[in-house]
Amino acid sequence: MGSLTDMIRSARKRPFAAVLICSLSLAVTAWFALSLADYYRIAESSFIESLFVLSPEQLLPRLLITSLFLFSGGFAQWIILRRSRSPLSLFEPETLYRNLLDTTPEAVLIADTGGRITFMSPKGLELFGFSREQILGRNTLDLIHSDDHSKAADNFKQRLKNETIPSTEYRMVRKDGRAFTAELSATLICDSENNPRAILATIRDITERKKASEELQYRLAFERIITSLSSRFIRLAPEEIDDNILYAIQTVGEFAFADRCYLFQISSDQQSMSNTHEWCADGIEPQMQSCQNIPTDVFSYSLRMMSEGKLLNIPRVADMPAEGSAEKEEFEREGIKSVVCVPMVRGGNIIGFIGLDSVQRERTWSDDEIALLTIVSEMLTTAL
């Protein structure tokens, strides 16, 4: 089978010569066969005479038959070469590898032992936004976010030592600077003497997969929190209320990645309010001690909104209206950049509110964060 394949490969490289040889071979074979037939038919002639000494009656039929074999052999060889060309080419190593690289859904790159890129598949060029000329010769670290450079460099060194490295998640960077999440698998390429020659890596964009996974985990965490808090606030003994309120506001604050979460209660005469429970993230200064017995008329703007059943949602404290100047001044004193508060209402009266602060950055509170805050406010209203 191997010799036949070699013959076909050789024929494909020199198709004219192959057709000519095949045709001549069949023509010579036909001539010898006819000569042998004449030798037995004409007893007085020798075989040599049958080959070369021909009468006119013998010559014409022999030329016709030989020519027919000559043409038929050439045509048959041409058909064989035509039909063998396409299927065979698919299994030639160079063509096979090229087809695989061109059609694989993953980006493929090859880097030398110094980390310089020597090959990038079409999918890789499309993924990163480079042309072939722009990518060749670059260092592989140029494609990786600076936060992951150390991890990538360590893994590259270990791979050169032929140590097993599992598929690794990296933040990678496109030509235009946009970052995306990718999964990279690397294989060491060695020469015949087992010396490292290059690294072959496959890269898969997993941004959407990771986003979907994070959204699922977020939703599951949201549901677990609601279930957990609901079970805690069923039939609470009076001495258990404070600890469970602290647990609730800490849980909400951590889920929302807030800097503070707190509970304010309003006095029964509606004249003052106090911060009774507070949770702060690491490094955030508590404010509970300075927020006691505050006259409600100082924060009339916020309380008026919440008494109407609205929530106080301020993504940017610096943009608060003039009528909320007292609240703005207090928020700025506490270093608050964004805030959201949900009222606790009983019998038509606001008895307090639960809120989230963002101190380190301005932010827009998500619908889920506000929904969780609302659910907890209802639980606390029932518990107090």
C-alpha positions as CSV (number, residue, x, y, z in Angstrom):
1,M,0.0,0.0,0.0
2,G,2.9,2.3,0.8
3,S,4.6,1.7,-2.5
4,L,1.4,2.3,-4.5
5,T,0.9,5.6,-2.6
6,D,4.4,6.6,-3.4
7,M,3.9,5.8,-7.1
8,I,0.8,7.9,-7.2
9,R,2.5,10.8,-5.4
10,S,5.4,10.6,-7.9
11,A,3.0,10.4,-10.8
12,R,1.2,13.5,-9.6
13,K,4.5,15.4,-9.5
14,R,5.2,14.5,-13.2
15,P,1.8,13.8,-14.8
16,F,2.9,14.0,-18.4
17,A,5.8,11.5,-17.9
18,A,3.4,9.1,-16.1
19,V,0.8,9.2,-18.9
20,L,3.5,8.7,-21.6
21,I,5.1,5.7,-19.8
22,C,1.8,4.0,-19.2
23,S,0.7,4.5,-22.8
24,L,4.0,3.2,-24.3
25,S,4.0,0.2,-21.9
26,L,0.5,-0.8,-23.1
27,A,1.5,-0.2,-26.8
28,V,4.7,-2.3,-26.5
29,T,2.7,-5.1,-24.7
30,A,0.1,-5.1,-27.5
31,W,2.8,-5.3,-30.2
32,F,4.5,-8.3,-28.5
33,A,1.1,-10.0,-28.1
34,L,0.3,-9.6,-31.8
35,S,3.8,-10.7,-32.8
36,L,3.4,-13.8,-30.7
37,A,0.0,-14.5,-32.3
38,D,1.5,-14.2,-35.8
39,Y,4.4,-16.5,-34.8
40,Y,2.0,-19.3,-33.9
41,R,-0.2,-18.6,-36.8
42,I,2.5,-18.5,-39.4
43,A,4.6,-21.6,-38.7
44,E,7.4,-20.9,-41.2
45,S,8.4,-17.5,-39.6
46,S,10.6,-17.0,-36.5
47,F,9.5,-15.0,-33.5
48,I,12.0,-12.2,-34.4
49,E,10.6,-12.0,-37.9
50,S,7.1,-11.8,-36.3
51,L,8.3,-8.8,-34.3
52,F,10.0,-6.8,-36.9
53,V,9.5,-8.2,-40.4
54,L,6.0,-7.5,-41.4
55,S,4.0,-7.7,-44.6
56,P,1.7,-4.8,-45.5
57,E,-1.3,-7.0,-44.6
58,Q,0.2,-7.4,-41.1
59,L,1.5,-3.9,-40.5
60,L,-1.7,-1.9,-40.9
61,P,-3.9,-3.9,-38.3
62,R,-0.9,-4.0,-35.9
63,L,-0.5,-0.2,-36.1
64,L,-4.2,0.4,-35.6
65,I,-4.4,-2.0,-32.6
66,T,-1.2,-0.6,-31.1
67,S,-2.4,3.0,-31.5
68,L,-5.6,2.1,-29.9
69,F,-3.8,0.7,-26.8
70,L,-1.5,3.7,-26.8
71,F,-4.5,6.1,-26.6
72,S,-6.4,3.9,-24.2
73,G,-3.5,3.6,-21.8
74,G,-2.9,7.3,-21.8
75,F,-6.5,8.1,-21.2
76,A,-6.9,5.6,-18.4
77,Q,-3.8,6.9,-16.7
78,W,-5.1,10.5,-17.0
79,I,-8.4,9.5,-15.4
80,I,-6.6,7.7,-12.5
81,L,-4.5,10.7,-11.8
82,R,-7.5,13.1,-11.9
83,R,-9.5,10.9,-9.5
84,S,-6.6,10.3,-7.1
85,R,-5.5,13.9,-6.8
86,S,-8.1,15.3,-4.5
87,P,-8.6,12.5,-2.0
88,L,-4.9,11.8,-1.7
89,S,-4.0,15.5,-1.2
90,L,-6.2,15.5,1.9
91,F,-4.0,13.1,3.6
92,E,-0.6,14.6,2.8
93,P,0.7,15.8,6.1
94,E,1.3,19.4,5.2
95,T,-2.1,19.8,3.5
96,L,-3.8,17.9,6.3
97,Y,-2.3,20.1,9.0
98,R,-3.1,23.3,7.1
99,N,-6.8,22.2,6.6
100,L,-7.1,21.4,10.3
101,L,-5.6,24.8,11.4
102,D,-7.8,26.7,8.9
103,T,-11.0,25.1,10.1
104,T,-10.5,24.6,13.9
105,P,-12.8,26.8,16.0
106,E,-9.9,27.6,18.3
107,A,-7.0,30.0,17.8
108,V,-3.7,28.2,17.3
109,L,-0.3,29.8,17.8
110,I,3.3,28.5,17.8
111,A,6.0,30.3,19.7
112,D,9.7,29.6,19.9
113,T,11.5,28.9,23.2
114,G,12.0,32.6,23.7
115,G,8.2,33.3,23.5
116,R,8.2,34.9,20.1
117,I,5.3,34.0,17.9
118,T,6.3,32.1,14.7
119,F,2.8,31.0,13.6
120,M,-0.8,32.1,14.1
121,S,-3.9,30.4,12.6
122,P,-6.5,32.3,10.7
123,K,-8.9,32.0,13.6
124,G,-6.2,33.5,15.9
125,L,-5.7,36.4,13.5
126,E,-9.4,37.0,13.5
127,L,-9.7,36.7,17.3
128,F,-6.9,39.2,18.1
129,G,-7.4,41.5,15.2
130,F,-3.9,41.3,13.8
131,S,-2.6,40.6,10.3
132,R,-0.1,37.8,9.8
133,E,2.7,40.4,9.3
134,Q,1.8,42.2,12.5
135,I,1.6,39.2,14.8
136,L,4.7,37.3,13.7
137,G,7.7,38.0,15.9
138,R,5.7,39.5,18.8
139,N,6.1,38.1,22.3
140,T,3.2,36.0,23.5
141,L,2.9,38.3,26.6
142,D,1.7,41.0,24.2
143,L,-1.5,39.1,23.9
144,I,-2.0,38.7,27.6
145,H,-3.4,41.2,30.1
146,S,-0.7,42.7,32.3
147,D,-2.4,41.4,35.4
148,D,-1.7,37.8,34.2
149,H,1.8,38.3,32.9
150,S,3.5,36.7,35.9
151,K,1.2,33.6,35.8
152,A,1.7,33.3,32.0
153,A,5.5,33.6,32.3
154,D,5.7,31.0,35.0
155,N,3.5,28.5,33.1
156,F,5.7,29.1,29.9
157,K,8.9,28.2,31.8
158,Q,7.3,25.1,33.3
159,R,6.0,24.0,29.9
160,L,9.5,24.3,28.5
161,K,10.6,21.8,31.2
162,N,7.8,19.5,29.9
163,E,5.9,19.8,33.1
164,T,2.2,19.2,32.8
165,I,0.2,22.4,32.9
166,P,-3.6,22.1,32.9
167,S,-5.7,24.4,30.7
168,T,-5.4,27.9,32.2
169,E,-7.7,30.9,32.2
170,Y,-6.2,34.2,31.2
171,R,-7.4,37.7,30.5
172,M,-6.2,38.4,27.0
173,V,-6.0,41.6,24.9
174,R,-7.0,42.3,21.3
175,K,-5.2,44.7,19.0
176,D,-7.6,47.5,19.9
177,G,-7.0,47.0,23.6
178,R,-10.3,45.3,24.4
179,A,-9.8,42.5,27.0
180,F,-11.5,39.1,26.9
181,T,-11.4,35.9,28.9
182,A,-9.7,32.9,27.2
183,E,-8.7,29.4,28.1
184,L,-5.3,28.4,26.9
185,S,-3.8,24.9,26.5
186,A,-0.1,24.5,25.6
187,T,2.0,21.6,24.3
188,L,5.7,21.3,24.1
189,I,7.2,20.5,20.6
190,C,10.6,18.7,20.7
191,D,13.1,17.7,18.0
192,S,14.3,14.2,17.3
193,E,16.7,14.4,20.2
194,N,14.0,15.5,22.6
195,N,15.2,19.1,22.8
196,P,12.5,21.8,23.3
197,R,11.9,23.6,20.0
198,A,8.6,25.4,20.4
199,I,5.3,25.7,22.2
200,L,2.0,25.0,20.4
201,A,-0.9,26.7,22.1
202,T,-4.7,26.6,21.5
203,I,-6.7,29.6,22.7
204,R,-10.5,29.6,23.1
205,D,-12.6,32.7,23.8
206,I,-14.7,31.8,26.9
207,T,-16.1,35.3,27.6
208,E,-19.7,34.3,26.9
209,R,-19.4,31.0,28.7
210,K,-17.9,32.7,31.7
211,K,-20.5,35.4,31.7
212,A,-23.3,32.9,31.6
213,S,-21.7,30.9,34.4
214,E,-21.3,34.0,36.6
215,E,-24.9,35.0,35.9
216,L,-26.1,31.6,37.0
217,Q,-24.0,31.6,40.1
218,Y,-25.2,35.1,40.9
219,R,-28.9,34.0,40.5
220,L,-28.3,31.0,42.7
221,A,-26.6,33.1,45.4
222,F,-29.5,35.6,45.3
223,E,-32.0,32.8,45.8
224,R,-30.0,31.2,48.6
225,I,-29.8,34.5,50.4
226,I,-33.6,35.0,50.3
227,T,-34.2,31.4,51.5
228,S,-31.6,31.7,54.3
229,L,-32.9,35.1,55.6
230,S,-36.5,34.0,55.3
231,S,-35.9,31.0,57.5
232,R,-33.9,33.0,60.0
233,F,-36.7,35.6,60.5
234,I,-39.4,33.1,61.2
235,R,-40.5,33.1,64.8
236,L,-37.5,35.0,66.1
237,A,-37.2,35.4,69.9
238,P,-36.7,39.0,71.0
239,E,-33.1,38.4,72.1
240,E,-32.2,37.0,68.7
241,I,-33.4,40.0,66.6
242,D,-30.3,42.2,66.8
243,D,-27.9,39.4,65.8
244,N,-30.1,38.4,62.9
245,I,-30.4,42.0,61.7
246,L,-26.6,42.3,61.7
247,Y,-26.4,39.0,59.8
248,A,-29.0,40.3,57.3
249,I,-27.3,43.6,56.5
250,Q,-23.9,42.0,56.3
251,T,-25.3,39.4,53.8
252,V,-26.9,42.1,51.7
253,G,-23.8,44.3,51.8
254,E,-21.4,41.5,50.7
255,F,-23.8,40.3,48.0
256,A,-24.0,43.9,46.5
257,F,-20.2,44.5,47.0
258,A,-21.2,47.7,48.9
259,D,-19.0,49.5,51.3
260,R,-21.7,49.9,54.0
261,C,-25.1,48.5,54.8
262,Y,-27.1,49.9,57.6
263,L,-30.5,50.2,59.3
264,F,-32.0,53.5,60.5
265,Q,-35.0,53.5,62.8
266,I,-37.3,56.5,63.3
267,S,-38.7,57.4,66.7
268,S,-42.4,56.8,67.3
269,D,-43.0,60.6,67.3
270,Q,-41.3,60.8,63.9
271,Q,-39.1,63.6,65.2
272,S,-35.7,61.8,65.1
273,M,-33.9,58.9,63.6
274,S,-30.8,56.8,64.6
275,N,-28.5,54.4,63.0
276,T,-29.1,51.2,65.0
277,H,-27.2,48.6,63.0
278,E,-24.3,48.9,60.6
279,W,-21.9,46.7,58.6
280,C,-18.8,48.0,56.9
281,A,-16.5,46.4,54.4
282,D,-12.8,46.1,55.3
283,G,-11.1,49.4,55.3
284,I,-14.3,51.5,55.5
285,E,-14.8,53.8,58.4
286,P,-18.0,53.2,60.4
287,Q,-20.5,56.1,60.8
288,M,-23.0,54.7,63.3
289,Q,-21.8,56.6,66.3
290,S,-22.1,60.0,64.6
291,C,-25.6,59.2,63.3
292,Q,-27.7,59.1,66.5
293,N,-30.8,61.1,67.3
294,I,-30.7,63.1,64.0
295,P,-33.8,65.4,63.6
296,T,-35.9,64.1,60.8
297,D,-36.5,67.6,59.4
298,V,-32.8,67.8,58.6
299,F,-33.3,65.0,56.0
300,S,-36.7,66.1,54.9
301,Y,-35.9,65.6,51.2
302,S,-35.0,61.9,51.6
303,L,-37.7,61.1,54.1
304,R,-40.4,62.8,52.0
305,M,-39.5,60.6,49.0
306,M,-39.5,57.4,51.1
307,S,-42.7,58.3,52.9
308,E,-44.4,58.3,49.5
309,G,-43.3,54.7,49.0
310,K,-40.3,55.6,46.8
311,L,-36.8,54.5,47.2
312,L,-33.9,56.9,47.5
313,N,-31.6,55.9,44.6
314,I,-28.6,58.2,44.1
315,P,-25.9,56.9,41.7
316,R,-24.0,60.1,42.0
317,V,-24.1,62.2,45.2
318,A,-22.5,65.2,43.5
319,D,-25.5,65.5,41.2
320,M,-28.1,65.7,44.0
321,P,-30.7,68.6,43.6
322,A,-30.6,71.8,45.7
323,E,-33.5,70.6,47.9
324,G,-31.4,67.7,49.0
325,S,-28.5,69.9,50.0
326,A,-28.6,68.8,53.7
327,E,-28.4,65.1,52.7
328,K,-25.7,65.9,50.2
329,E,-23.6,67.6,52.8
330,E,-23.9,64.6,55.2
331,F,-23.2,62.1,52.5
332,E,-20.1,64.0,51.4
333,R,-19.0,64.2,55.0
334,E,-19.2,60.4,55.2
335,G,-17.3,60.1,51.9
336,I,-20.4,58.5,50.1
337,K,-20.3,58.6,46.3
338,S,-23.5,56.5,45.7
339,V,-26.3,55.5,47.9
340,V,-29.7,53.7,47.8
341,C,-32.2,53.4,50.6
342,V,-35.5,51.5,50.9
343,P,-38.2,52.5,53.4
344,M,-39.7,50.3,56.1
345,V,-43.4,51.1,56.3
346,R,-45.9,50.0,58.8
347,G,-49.5,51.2,59.0
348,G,-48.9,53.9,56.5
349,N,-46.0,55.4,58.5
350,I,-42.3,55.1,57.7
351,I,-40.6,53.5,60.7
352,G,-37.1,53.3,59.3
353,F,-35.0,52.5,56.2
354,I,-32.2,50.1,55.2
355,G,-29.5,51.5,52.9
356,L,-26.3,50.7,50.9
357,D,-23.4,53.1,50.5
358,S,-20.6,53.1,48.0
359,V,-17.6,55.0,49.2
360,Q,-14.8,54.0,46.9
361,R,-16.5,54.5,43.6
362,E,-19.7,55.8,42.0
363,R,-22.0,53.1,40.8
364,T,-25.5,52.3,39.6
365,W,-27.3,49.9,41.8
366,S,-28.7,46.9,40.0
367,D,-32.3,45.8,40.0
368,D,-31.4,42.6,41.9
369,E,-29.5,44.6,44.6
370,I,-32.5,46.9,45.0
371,A,-34.9,43.9,45.0
372,L,-32.9,42.2,47.8
373,L,-32.8,45.3,49.8
374,T,-36.6,45.7,49.5
375,I,-37.2,42.0,50.6
376,V,-34.9,42.5,53.6
377,S,-36.6,45.7,54.5
378,E,-40.0,43.9,54.6
379,M,-38.5,41.1,56.8
380,L,-37.1,43.7,59.2
381,T,-40.3,45.6,59.3
382,T,-42.1,42.4,60.4
383,A,-39.3,41.5,62.9
384,L,-39.2,44.9,64.7
